Amino acid sequence: MGRVPDPDRELVATCYRHPDRETLVRCSSCERPICTSCMTSSPVGVRCPECAGVRTGIKRVAPRRVQRGAVPATITLVALNVIAFVVQVSQGAGSVGRGLTGDIATRGQLYGPSVAEGEWWRIVTSGFLHAGIAHLAFNMIALWYLGSVFEAYIGPLRFTLVYLAAVVWGSAGALLLTPNSPTVGASGGVFGLMAAVLVLQWQRRITLFSGLAMWLGLNLVITFTLPNISIGGHLGGIVGGTIAALVLSGMGRSHMAGLRLKPTLAIAAVAVILVGGAAAVAASQRASAAATPTAGLAGLASSR
């Protein structure tokens, strides 16, 4: 429920770049509070340095109203991935290095014929399972590195929506290209986060991560070069993250770091996730109708 403003006790915000300065002025674009030293006049009102395109020399911009280091969604996602891997290993994995045996892996990994038979949850659960300790470590380091800054800047709800869209669309991509190959891993979500950050940096003319485009390009080279890596999962994650980022920015009319998330944009982001899920199911059903599935789930799953 929204707060009813009390004119006698209205809280005064502080400038997002100068926390010691109180102000009643907000940027007409992102709605962040700014002081007189930071505001820039424009035909549509005053704007903050980032929205006005003024170079500030600041590489990492302070978040809106999220305290620095407050990243509950990132912490939760990392914890869920680690817990899932511990359960995988505890259920009889041959070694910590390869944790694909056990009931949770069998029932949770992405596998086209199973999805086509109605086990749609694999589209999401596969993004929280991993093929080994190295696979888990690489993805969790990348997730923490991106999430610890990106989530603090755009907020946990928007961050979660982007991540889930990337995971679901990553599953759709994997089912489109390799429906009969068991696939696991969080890197579809990680690739989607990289794409979303690039969208935000382009829209806001800021740099949250220097060299991110090169990092994404290098990972794509690895994706197409090394075996047992889900090309469809990574490309699908990029598509999902990009679409979610554009939707949450009003298709470029604003940006993901706006002070208030409009309900229509949140609903549109949820729709992106649902459409990705529908595309994943459709891809699995199409593959199931076109060819006889391979027997069983034996063998090393593709990682993403």
N, C-alpha and C positions, 0 to 999 in steps of 0.2 A: 504494500500500500504506500502511496506517495505521501510525503510530509506536507502538511498545510503550513505555508509560510506565516511566521509571526512577525509583523512589521516592527514590533517593539524589541524583538530579540533575534533579528536576522544575523546569522553568522557571516563574518567577513572572511573571505578566502585570502590566501597568500599567493604571491607570484610563483609560478612553477619553477622559475629560474632563480628567484631570490626569495626563499622561504621566510625571510625576516621582514618582508615588505607586504603589508596588507593592501588589498585592492578590491574594488567592485567592478573592475573592467574585465571582460572576457574576450578572447579572440573570436571574431565573427565566423571563422572557419571551423576550428576544432573545439571552441568553447572552453579552452583552458584559461585560468585566471592569469593576467599579466599586469605588470606595473607600468608606470609611465615611461620608464627607461627602455622597456622591451617592446612596447607597442609601435606599430607602423601603420600610418593612415593609408586607407585604400578607398576606392569608390564604393565598396560595400561594407565599410566600417573598419575598425582597427583590427590588426592581425598580429599574431606572434611572429618572432623572427623566422621560424621554420615555414609557416604557412605563407609568409611574405617572400620567401626565397632569399632571406638575408643570411649571408655566411656568418656563423658565430664562432667557428673554430672548435665547436663541441662535437666530439665524435659520437658520444653516447648521451642521448637526451634523457633527462629524468622522467619517470613515468608520471601519469596524470595524478591519480590519488592513491596509487598503490605504493606502499613503502618499498624502498629498494631492498631486494632480496626476498620479497613476499611472493612466492611462486607456488601456491598450493596445488595447482593442476599439474605442473611439471613434477613435483615431488610425488604426487599420487600416481601418475603414469609410470614413473621409474619404479616405484614400490610395487605396483601391480605386475610389471614385467619381471622383476626379480623374484617375487613370490611365486609367480607362475613357473619360472624356471626351477626354483627349489622343489616345487611339487613334482615337476617332470622328473627330476633326478631321483627324488624319494620314491617314485613309483616304479623304479626298476630300470633306470637308464643304465646302459652299459658302462658309461663313465661320465664324469663331469664335462669332458670335452665334447661329448655328443649326447644330448639329452632329449632325444626324440621318441623314446619308448615310453610306455605308460598310458593310462587311460586318458589323461588330460590332453596329451599330444594327439592321440588317435581320434578323439572326439572334437578337438578344437582346431586342428590344422586345416588349411584351405585345401579342399579337394573337390573338383568339379562335379563328379557323379554324386557325391553326398549332398552337395548344395542343391543340385537338380532334384534330389529326392525330398527336399524340404528342410534340410539342416542349414538354414540360412544364417544361424549364429556364427558359423565358421568364418563368415565375411568379416566379422569383428574380432572374434577370439584369436584368429590366426595372427593378428597384429600384436599379440601379447605373448606369443610362444617363440622360442628360438632353437636353432639347431645345435648350439653348443655355447660354451662359456665365452669363447672369443667373439662369436656372433652377438651374444648378449652385451658384452662389454663395449664393443664398437658402437652399437646402436644406442646404448644408454649414455655413453660419453657424449655422443652427438646430440642426443635429446636434451641432456642437461645443459650443454653448452649453448644451444639455441634457446631452450625454454627459459633459462635463468635471466635472459635479457628480454626476449620477445614477449613472454607472458607479462613481465613487469611493466612493459610499455603499453600493451593493448588490453590487459586485464585477463583474468582466468576464464571467463565465459567465452569470449571471442577466441582465445587461444585453444580452448577445448573443442569448439566448433570447427576450427580450421584443422586441428589434428585428426578428429574423427572423420571429417570429409576426406582427408588425405588417406587414412587407413582404408576406408570403404572403397574409394576410387582406386586405390592400389590393389585391392582384392579384385575389383572389376577388371583391371588391366591384366592381372595374372590369369584370371579365368578366361579372358579373351584370347591370350596368346598360348598359355600352357594349362588348359583346364584339367588335364589328367595327371599333372605333376603336383604332389603335395607341396604346399608352400607355407612358410612361416616367417615371421620377423616383423620388427617395428620400423624398418627402414622406409617403407612406403610412407608412413607418417612423417619420418624425418625429412625425406625428400620434399614432401608437401610443405613442411615448415620452412625449408630453405626457399622454396618458390614464393611462399607468402611473404617472407621477409623481404625478398627482392621486390615484390609488388609494393610493399609499404615504403621501402627506401626510394623507389622511383616516384611514388605519389607525393611523399613528403620532402623529397630532396635532402634526405639525411643519410647518415651511415651508422647503422647499428652494428654491422659486422663488415669490416674491410676485407676485400678479396672473396666475398661470398660467392659471386658469380663464377670465379675461377674454381673455387672449392666444389661447387655443384657440377661444373663441367668436368673436373677431374673424376668425380664419383660416377658420372655418366660414362666416361671412358672405361673405368673399371667394370661398370655394369655390363658393357657390351664386350668386354675382353675376357673376363674370368668365367669359368664354368660354374654351374650350380647357383647362379644369381638370377633372380626373377626380373627380367627386363620389363615385362608388363607391369609388375608390382611397383617398380621404381617410376616408370613413366606415368602410370595411373595415379600414383601419389602426387606427382608434380601437377598433373591436371586438376586433381581434387583440391589441392592447396591453393592453386592459382584461382580457380573458380570461387572458392569460399572467400578468399581475400578480396576479390573484386565485388562479390555480393555484399560483404560486410562494409565495403567502402561506398555502397550505393552506386556500383558500376563506375567508380571514378569520380563521382560528384563530391565525395568527401574523402575520408580515409578511415582505416581501421582503428585509429587511436583517438577518435572523437570522444568527448567526455561522456555522452549518453548513447547507449546502444538502443536504437529504435526497435520496437517490437516487430515491425515489418521486416527489418533486416535480419533479426534473429530467426524469424519464421522462414525467411528465404534461405538462410544458411542451413537450417534443419532440412528444408526441401532439397538442398544440394546433396546432403547426406542420404536422404531417402532415394533420390534419383540414382545415386551411385550404387546403393544397395539393389535397386531394381535392375540396374544394368548388369550387376554381377550375377544375379539370379538368371537373367535372360541369357547371359553368355554361357553359364553352366548348362542351361537347358538346351541351348542350341548345339553345344558340343556333344551333349549326351545323345541328342537325336541324330547327329551326323555320324557318329562313330561308336563302336563298342568300347566301353571303358576298360582300362587296364585292370587286371585282377589285383585286388588287395592294395595296401598302402606301403608295401615294402620299398626299401631304398632310401637314400638320403633326399630329404626334401629340399626344394629350391629355397634359397634365403632371400629375404627382402627387408 
